[in-house]
C-alpha cells in the first residue's frame, strides 16, 4: 500500500521557537494532504487541508499565521508551528488522499514544548 | 457536520468476539470508515462502508445501517495485539466541492483492552 512518512517523529522545543514537520508521500503523488492534531485520549482534529501549489484551507479556529502550511511539491507538505507554546504540545499527524476514499496516514510527530 | 458517538472504552478476553458500535448524525452521508490506532501511532485503515450491510475482511467485519445512522465493527478471535483505539469516521457531502474531496470527521475512538 501507499506509504506516508513524517519527520521528525519526536521533537522537543522551547517556548517561543518554531518547529517544522515534514510529511512525504513516498510512492505516490498527493495533490491533497491533511494535517491533524490529536490530544491524549481525544479524536483526530483536522487542522487544515494542504493543496499542492495553492494556499492551505484551514479549519475554523485554527490560526493560519501560527500553523504555516506549505505544499511545495506533489510529495511534500510541511507544517511549521511558529512561536510555539506549551499548549501546542500534541501529536501531529498528516495524511494523504489516495484513490476514491482512502487516506494514508503518516506515523505522526510528537511535539513537546517546554 | 457530523455528531459521532462511540463508547469510550471496552474490555474483552483473548479469543472472544467484540462489537464496537458507532452512531452518527449527518446532513448528507457519504461513507463511514473504521480505523485502528495503537498508542502513539497513526491510524491504519480497516474498513469502508457506504451501502447498507456487512463487509467482512478476515477477523474484522463492519456493518452499516444508513437509515439508523449506525455502524459496528466486529472483531473475532481476539488477539492481544488487537488492544488499540478504534476510530469511527464519517464523511458527508455538505460543503464538498464539485468532483469530490470529502474529508471524514473522526469520533473520539473506543479504547479496546484485550486481556488473557
Boltz contact constraints between the chains, C-beta under 6 A:
constraints:
  - contact:
      token1: [A, 43]
      token2: [B, 106]
      max_distance: 6.0
  - contact:
      token1: [A, 43]
      token2: [B, 107]
      max_distance: 6.0
  - contact:
      token1: [A, 43]
      token2: [B, 108]
      max_distance: 6.0
  - contact:
      token1: [A, 44]
      token2: [B, 106]
      max_distance: 6.0
  - contact:
      token1: [A, 93]
      token2: [B, 42]
      max_distance: 6.0
  - contact:
      token1: [A, 101]
      token2: [B, 31]
      max_distance: 6.0
  - contact:
      token1: [A, 101]
      token2: [B, 48]
      max_distance: 6.0
  - contact:
      token1: [A, 102]
      token2: [B, 45]
      max_distance: 6.0
  - contact:
      token1: [A, 105]
      token2: [B, 42]
      max_distance: 6.0
  - contact:
      token1: [A, 105]
      token2: [B, 43]
      max_distance: 6.0
  - contact:
      token1: [A, 106]
      token2: [B, 42]
      max_distance: 6.0
  - contact:
      token1: [A, 107]
      token2: [B, 42]
      max_distance: 6.0
  - contact:
      token1: [A, 108]
      token2: [B, 42]
      max_distance: 6.0
